[in-house]
Structures are given as C-alpha cells and as structure tokens.
Amino acid sequence: MQHVNWDNLRYVLMVAEKGSIAAAARELGVNRTTVLRRINTFQDNLNCRIFERSDSGYILTPEAEKMIDAAREVENTLFNMQRQIAGHELRLEGELRVTTTDTLMVSLIGPHLAGFNRKHPHIVVDVVMTNSILDLSRRDADIAIRPTKSPEPPLLGRRVADVRFNIYASHSYTKFTKRSNLFKHQWIGFETSLQSTPPGKWLEASIPRENICLRGDSFIALKVAAENGMGLALLPHYLGDSSDLLQRHPTPIDELTTGLWLITHPDLTRSAKINAFMDYFTDALGSDLVIN
C-alpha cells in the first residue's frame, strides 16, 4: 500500500459530503472526470473500495466509514495548523483569497481592487465570486465580503455599512407610487439559490406565484430583466440606484436592511495581509456613497 495522498483525500471527502460526483465537482471547481480520477487513484493506492453507487448517489462502504471519520479529524487538524501559520504571517506579500457575491464584485468591490493593488503591489488577491457561502474554517477563503446580520461563530468581522433593499422598475411603469398597486404587477423572482435569503423569503410571502414572470439566481440578472421592462424587481440600493434605466419606489423595505461585513477566521486576525485588506476595504466601502 502506498502512502495516503492528502490532496486526493480532499476529493474523497467532498464526494462523501455531497453524495455525488457532480456536486463535488461543482464545489471543488473542477470537472467530473477529475473527481472520478482522483477517487479511483485513492482507492487503488489503498487497495480498497471507498464508495458504492446507488440510485441516490455515492455512499461510503461500511469499511470506509471509520477511515473517513479519522480522515476528517486529520483534515481538520491540517486546516487548524494552516490557519495558525497564516495568522502569524507578517509580510505584506503573497496570495490572499477573497470571496464575495457577483453583485458586490460588479457594483462595489471591483472598482477598489486597483487601489488596493497600488497600495500593496506584492499582495495577489484571488477573488472567488460566488453566491454560495464558503467555509472560512476550511480555508476555502481568507476573507468573505457578504451581506449578513452578523458573522456565524467562530468567525469575526467588521460591519462597514448598511445594505438597504427596495422595489425597482423601468421608467415605463408610470403608476409606481402606491405600494398596494405594486403586487398586481408582473414580478421578477428568485431562483432556488436565492429563495432562502431574506429578500427571497419576503418575495415568496408577498407576491403571488402567478405574478412571477422570470426567476434569476443573481441580483444582476434581476436588474437586467427589470431594465428591459419585464417586471418589478427587489434589489439592493447600491445595485438598483446605479442604473439610469430604473426607478426606485419611494418607500424602503426597512425589514430587509442588513449589514455589509468583512469577515475572517479569528486565527487569521494577526496576519498582516488580512489586516491590510480589512483596513483598506473598511474605509473604501464604508465611505462609498452608493450604499444608502
């Protein structure tokens, strides 16, 4: 038996967690063939079968379950060690992995990245643009920039601004002042990935399903559809106000107001790179006048 390849183990653990090759491939950002090859190599090296295929997906064999539990403990130990080492990095150089949503990247963060690069030219920012919440404990990212009420423990962060939401429509909607009339219009809704968010839940509770003409998995998609007159859209102010083709309803939806946070793991709070990024974007985003 050869030594365990810990990089291959990462693929095995992801399939065990997600239950399918396709889901693991999406999470890891690779294709299905790569995941299958890694799993087969891992099994060949150990000379044992890790998974059984069923109608519901890939299931761990009874022999593999105890091994996988032990492997997860080893993986967690490795992540803890990596975070602690990274947390004591004093140099303003090297890679910094930042995750944020596509909407925030396009509307707010992108314009400030060039300024950060000019100030810290030796820090290379790797941007992971996704609406999924990455696991900072597993070093999926070093910093997350996301809207939330507060970070989930044990994560720490800085609330840099309020994010407010409202109803937007193209200028062709002339009767756009009375809130009671809006619910009779055609609406642009949220696809599955956004339905569990506070705006998604508000729309689900407020708008009849038969009034939904289109669903999108990104606020950017909702904005584009609204600009083309397809219907009304629920958007954050920083996105809706940036469009000359949209008008904002005069009454805000205060219950949807949340915070814009810079979030990291407590093990990383002494890192010079982390603090440099947090300080720069706290000032940049906090003073950005489009968040109102």
C-alpha positions in Angstrom: 0.0 0.0 0.0 1.3 3.4 -0.9 1.2 6.5 1.3 -2.0 8.4 1.5 -2.2 11.3 -0.9 -3.9 14.0 1.1 -4.8 16.0 -2.0 -6.7 13.0 -3.4 -8.4 12.6 0.0 -9.9 16.1 -0.3 -11.8 14.8 -3.3 -13.0 11.7 -1.5 -14.2 13.7 1.5 -16.1 16.1 -0.8 -17.9 13.3 -2.5 -18.7 11.7 0.9 -20.1 15.1 2.0 -22.1 15.9 -1.2 -23.2 12.4 -2.1 -22.5 12.8 -5.8 -19.6 13.3 -8.3 -21.3 16.2 -10.0 -22.0 18.1 -6.7 -18.4 17.5 -5.5 -17.0 18.7 -8.9 -19.1 22.0 -8.7 -17.9 22.6 -5.1 -14.3 22.0 -6.0 -14.4 23.9 -9.2 -13.3 21.0 -11.4 -14.9 18.7 -13.9 -16.4 15.3 -13.1 -13.6 13.4 -14.8 -11.1 14.9 -12.4 -13.1 13.9 -9.4 -13.5 10.3 -10.7 -9.8 10.0 -11.5 -8.8 11.2 -8.0 -11.2 8.9 -6.3 -10.0 5.9 -8.3 -6.4 6.7 -7.6 -7.1 7.0 -3.9 -8.9 3.6 -3.9 -6.2 1.9 -5.9 -3.5 3.2 -3.6 -5.3 1.8 -0.6 -6.4 -1.3 -2.4 -10.0 -1.0 -1.1 -13.3 0.3 -2.3 -14.5 3.6 -0.7 -17.9 4.1 -2.3 -20.8 2.1 -3.5 -23.1 3.6 -6.2 -26.8 3.7 -5.6 -29.9 5.4 -7.1 -29.4 8.2 -4.6 -25.7 8.7 -5.3 -22.3 7.7 -3.9 -22.5 6.0 -0.5 -19.5 5.1 1.7 -18.9 1.4 2.2 -19.1 0.2 5.8 -15.3 -0.4 5.7 -14.6 3.1 4.6 -16.8 4.9 7.2 -14.4 4.7 10.1 -11.5 5.6 7.9 -13.3 8.7 6.6 -14.2 9.8 10.1 -10.5 9.5 11.0 -9.5 11.3 7.8 -11.9 14.2 8.7 -10.2 14.6 12.0 -6.8 14.7 10.3 -8.1 17.2 7.7 -9.4 19.5 10.5 -6.1 19.3 12.2 -4.3 20.3 9.0 -6.8 23.2 8.4 -6.2 24.4 12.0 -2.4 24.3 11.5 -2.6 26.1 8.2 -4.8 28.9 9.7 -2.5 29.4 12.7 0.6 29.6 10.5 -1.1 32.0 8.1 -2.4 34.1 11.0 1.2 34.9 12.1 2.3 36.0 8.6 3.9 39.4 9.0 4.8 40.1 5.4 2.7 42.2 3.1 3.1 39.8 0.2 1.7 36.6 -1.2 -1.7 35.4 -2.1 -4.9 36.4 -0.4 -8.1 34.5 -1.2 -11.3 36.7 -1.0 -14.8 35.5 -1.7 -17.8 37.7 -2.4 -21.0 37.7 -4.5 -21.2 38.6 -8.2 -23.4 41.6 -7.3 -21.0 43.1 -4.8 -18.0 42.4 -7.1 -19.5 44.2 -10.0 -21.1 47.1 -8.1 -18.8 47.9 -5.2 -15.6 45.8 -4.8 -14.2 45.7 -8.3 -13.6 49.5 -8.5 -11.5 49.4 -5.3 -9.3 46.4 -6.1 -7.0 48.5 -8.3 -6.5 51.0 -5.5 -5.6 48.2 -3.1 -3.1 46.8 -5.6 -1.4 50.1 -6.0 -1.0 50.4 -2.2 0.0 46.8 -1.7 1.6 45.6 -5.1 3.0 42.4 -3.6 -0.3 41.0 -2.4 -2.0 39.0 -5.1 -5.8 38.9 -4.5 -7.6 35.7 -5.6 -11.3 36.6 -6.0 -13.8 33.7 -5.7 -17.1 35.2 -7.0 -20.0 33.0 -5.8 -23.4 33.4 -4.1 -22.6 30.3 -2.0 -21.2 30.7 1.5 -17.7 29.3 1.5 -16.2 27.7 4.6 -13.5 30.0 6.1 -12.6 27.4 8.7 -11.5 25.1 5.9 -9.5 27.9 4.2 -11.9 28.0 1.2 -11.2 31.7 1.5 -9.3 34.0 3.9 -11.8 36.8 3.8 -15.5 37.0 2.9 -17.3 40.2 1.9 -21.0 39.5 2.2 -24.3 40.9 3.4 -25.5 39.4 6.7 -26.9 40.4 10.1 -23.7 39.1 11.8 -21.0 36.5 11.2 -21.6 33.0 12.3 -19.4 31.9 15.2 -16.5 31.5 15.4 -16.0 34.0 12.6 -15.2 37.6 13.3 -15.7 40.7 11.2 -16.3 44.4 10.7 -19.7 45.8 9.7 -18.7 48.5 7.2 -22.2 49.8 6.0 -25.9 49.2 5.8 -27.3 47.4 2.8 -30.9 48.5 2.0 -33.4 47.0 -0.4 -36.3 48.3 -2.4 -38.6 47.7 -5.3 -37.3 48.9 -8.7 -38.9 49.1 -12.1 -38.2 50.6 -15.5 -39.4 54.1 -16.2 -42.2 52.7 -18.3 -44.0 51.9 -15.1 -45.8 55.2 -14.6 -48.0 54.1 -11.7 -45.2 53.4 -9.3 -46.1 55.3 -6.2 -48.7 53.3 -4.3 -47.3 50.2 -2.6 -50.7 48.4 -2.7 -50.8 48.5 -6.5 -47.4 47.0 -7.0 -48.3 43.5 -6.0 -50.7 43.3 -9.0 -47.8 43.8 -11.5 -45.6 41.3 -13.1 -42.5 40.5 -11.0 -39.1 39.0 -11.4 -38.4 36.4 -8.8 -35.6 34.4 -7.3 -34.2 31.1 -8.4 -33.6 28.3 -5.8 -30.2 29.6 -4.6 -31.7 32.9 -3.5 -35.1 31.8 -2.3 -33.8 31.1 1.3 -32.3 34.6 1.6 -34.3 37.4 3.4 -35.2 39.1 0.1 -36.2 35.7 -1.3 -38.4 34.9 1.7 -40.0 38.4 1.5 -40.9 38.0 -2.1 -42.2 34.5 -1.6 -44.5 35.8 1.2 -45.6 38.9 -0.6 -46.0 38.1 -4.3 -48.4 35.5 -5.8 -46.6 32.8 -7.8 -48.7 33.6 -10.8 -47.3 37.1 -10.9 -43.7 35.8 -11.3 -42.7 36.0 -15.0 -39.0 35.1 -14.6 -36.6 33.8 -11.9 -32.9 34.5 -11.6 -30.1 33.2 -9.4 -28.3 36.6 -9.3 -29.4 40.1 -8.5 -27.6 41.2 -11.6 -29.9 39.0 -13.7 -32.9 40.6 -11.9 -31.6 44.1 -12.6 -31.1 43.4 -16.3 -34.6 41.9 -16.6 -36.2 44.9 -14.8 -34.2 47.4 -17.1 -35.8 45.7 -20.1 -39.3 46.2 -18.7 -40.1 42.6 -17.8 -41.5 43.5 -14.4 -40.7 44.7 -10.9 -37.5 43.6 -9.1 -36.4 43.6 -5.5 -32.8 44.9 -5.5 -30.2 46.4 -3.1 -29.9 50.1 -3.4 -26.3 50.0 -4.4 -27.3 48.0 -7.5 -30.6 49.5 -8.4 -29.5 53.1 -8.0 -26.6 52.5 -10.3 -28.9 52.1 -13.3 -30.2 55.1 -15.2 -33.0 52.8 -16.6 -34.6 52.0 -13.3 -36.6 54.0 -10.7 -36.8 53.2 -7.0 -40.0 53.1 -5.1 -40.2 56.0 -2.6 -40.8 53.7 0.4 -37.9 51.5 1.5 -38.4 48.0 2.9 -36.8 48.5 6.2 -37.2 45.0 7.5 -34.7 43.8 4.8 -31.9 46.2 5.8 -28.8 44.2 6.7 -25.1 44.8 7.1 -22.2 44.6 4.7 -19.5 42.7 6.5 -15.8 41.9 6.0 -15.4 38.5 7.7 -12.4 36.3 8.5 -11.4 33.5 10.9 -10.1 34.5 14.3 -6.9 32.5 13.7 -6.1 34.9 10.8 -6.6 38.2 12.7 -2.9 38.8 13.3 -1.9 38.3 9.6 -0.5 41.5 8.1 -2.2 40.7 4.7 -5.5 40.2 6.3 -5.4 43.4 8.3 -4.2 45.4 5.3 -7.1 44.2 3.2 -9.6 44.7 6.0 -8.4 48.2 6.8 -8.4 49.3 3.2 -11.8 48.0 2.3 -13.4 49.1 5.6 -12.5 52.7 4.6 -13.3 52.2 0.9 -16.7 50.5 1.3 -17.7 52.4 4.4 -17.3 55.8 2.6 -18.9 54.6 -0.6 -21.9 56.9 -1.1 -23.9 54.4 -3.2 -24.8 52.4 0.0 -27.7 54.5 1.3 
